[in-house]
């Protein structure tokens, strides 16, 4: 079992604002936040905090993303955005669906999540991306907003991380990257339908490790560019 938590260093303050997310799934994450919000001012301030370097080290783990977010007076606030993990039955259906399409596996290895993959998940009865009311913000501040400024800032920065690595969404849903890839490889080695012609071809361990290493390096490079944008 892989370690079910990943930490990311704080994003530095940015001299100029950029658009909120670079990928459709990063923007879908933000839509889930903004469509639920009851306070547009908190969202605006959250964007200012996100770009202003108010968010500390971010930890992504099953069911949550967390960080210490600092207020205008530098007061630290423990902030969490929770997201329901998938059930075991959901994971079985999702992994079967992804494994049945060679393009989906290749896309994930390249740190991409084509819209068709989300549609495949939906067809299997699994919602990968959060929808309205799926993100649950929690914070130690005394702001009763939903979300508060600190949780909004964390969500905006989370979208930047998701831009670089959609596997983080799967981690929040309950499975680490290595575990997902191992399950997909097992399914490709032992397909449930011997007549299926769409299943992804099996990769030998050395090739799989090389692809994962190269994809991780590309994700790290993208995160570095995001930090200095």
N, C-alpha and C positions, 0 to 999 in steps of 0.2 A: 504494500500500500504506500503510495507516495505521500509526502508531507502535504497536509491539506491547509496550507497557509503560504501566502507570498507577500513579501514586503517590498515597498517601493519608496525610494527617497523622495523627500519633498520637492515639488516643483518650485524653482526660483520665481521671484516676481518677474513679470514680463513688462517690457517697456512699451509694447503696443498690444492692443487687443486683436485677437484673431477670431474668426468665426467659431462657433461653439464646438463643433466636432467635424471630423474629416470623413467619416464613413456613415453609411446609412444606418448601421446598427448602433453606432455611437449616438447618432441623432435620435434613434428610436428610444434609447435609454433616457435622453433628455426630455423627449416628448412625454414619457411616462411620469417624469417629475413635474413638468410644467402643466400638463393637463389635469393633474391632481391638486396643484397648488391653489390655495385660497388667498395668497398674498403676493401680488406682483412685485411689490417693493422688496420683499425678502428675496425673490429671485434676482432682482437687479443687484441688490447688495451681495448676494451670493456669487454672482459673476465677478463683481469687483474684488471680493475676497479671493476667489479662485485665481484670478490673474495677478493679484497683489501679493501672492506668496504667504497667505494666512494659514494654509493647510500644511500640517506636518507630515511625517511618514505615514503612508497609506498601507494598510494591511487588508488583503483580500483573502477571504476564507469562506467555507461553505455557509450559505445563508446570510452573509453580511460583508460589508466593506466598512472599515473603521479608520479613524484618524483623530488626532488632537487638532482642533481648529482654534486659532487665536483671534480674539475680538480686537476691536479698534484700540482698546486699552491694554492689549497683549495678555488678557486673561485667557488661560487655556480652557477649552471645553471638550470633553470626551464626546465624540460624535460617531454615530453608527447609522448606516442605512441598511435595513434588513430586506431580504428577498427570500421567499419560500424556496426551499430545496425541492428538487423533483423526487417523487417516490421511486422505489425500486422498480415498480411496474412501468412508470413513465420512462425511466432510464432504459429499460429493456426495449421498449418500443422505439425510443429515440435512436439508440445505437443500432438496432436492426435496420431502421430507415436510412441512417447515414451510411452504413456499410453497404447498402444495396446500390449506392450510387458512387462510382469511382471518382467522379468529379468533386463530390462533397469532401471526401477524405483528402484529396490532393489540395483542395482549396484551404482546408483547415491547416494542413501542414505548411502552407504558404502564408499563414496568418491572415486568411481572407474568410469571409462568411457570406457567400453569395445569397441573394434574396431567395433563390430557389431552395437553399438549404433550410431556411426558416419555414418556407411553404411545405417542404417535405415533413418537417417536424409537426407543423399544424395538421397536416393530413394524417399523421400518426396519433393525433390527439394530445400533442405536447406543445405547450407554449414556452419557447425558449426565452424570448424577450419579455420584459415586464410590460404590463399594460396599466391602465388607470387603477390607482389604489394598490398596486402590487409592491411599490417601494414604501417601506415603513421607516420614516426618519425618527431618530432618537438622539437627544442631546441633553447635556447637563446644564445648559443655559436656562434662563427664566423666561425665554421667549415662547409664547404659546402658538406661534405661527406653525403652519403645516405646509411646507417645512419651515424651519427657522433658517436664518441666514447661514449658519454654520453647516447645516445639513445640505443646503442648496450648494454651497461652495464645494463640499465633498462630492456631491453628485456630478457637478460640472467637471471636476478633475477626474472623476471615475470614467467619464466619457472619453477623456484623452487616453487613459490607459486601455480602454476597450478598443479604441481606434488601432492601437499598436498590436493588440493581442486578444482576439475574440475568445481564446481559450479561458480567459478570466471570467467570462460570462458562464461558461460551463463549470468553472470552479465555484462560483457563487451558487450555482444550481446543485452543487454537491459532489462533483468529481474532478480530480486533478487531471492535468493534461496527460501525464504518463499512463494513468489508469484508463482514460478514455481511449488512447491510442492502442493500449494492450488489448482492450476489449474489441476494438475494431479489427485488429489483426487476428484475434481469435475467431471472430465471425467470418473473416475472409478465408481463414484456413479451414473452417468447418461451416460452410454456408448452409443455412436452413433449407434452402431450395436448390437442389442439385441442377435444376434446369435453368437457373437464373443466369443470364448473360450480362447483367448490368453490374454485378458485384465488383468492388474494387479488387485489383490484382494483389496477391499476397506479396509483401515486401520481406526480404531477408533482414535479420536483425541489424547487420552492419549498414545496409542501405537506409533502413528506418532511422538509425541513430544519426547518420550523416545528415539526412533531411531535417530531422528535428534540430540538430545543432545549427545548421545553416539558417533555418527559419527563426530560431531563437536569437541568432546574431542579428538578423534583419530587424526583428522586433526591438532589440536593444538599441540598434542604430536609430530606428524611428523614434523611440522614446527620448534618446539624446537630442535629436533634432527638435522634438516638441519642447523639451526643457529650455532650449536656447533660442526658441523662435521669438 
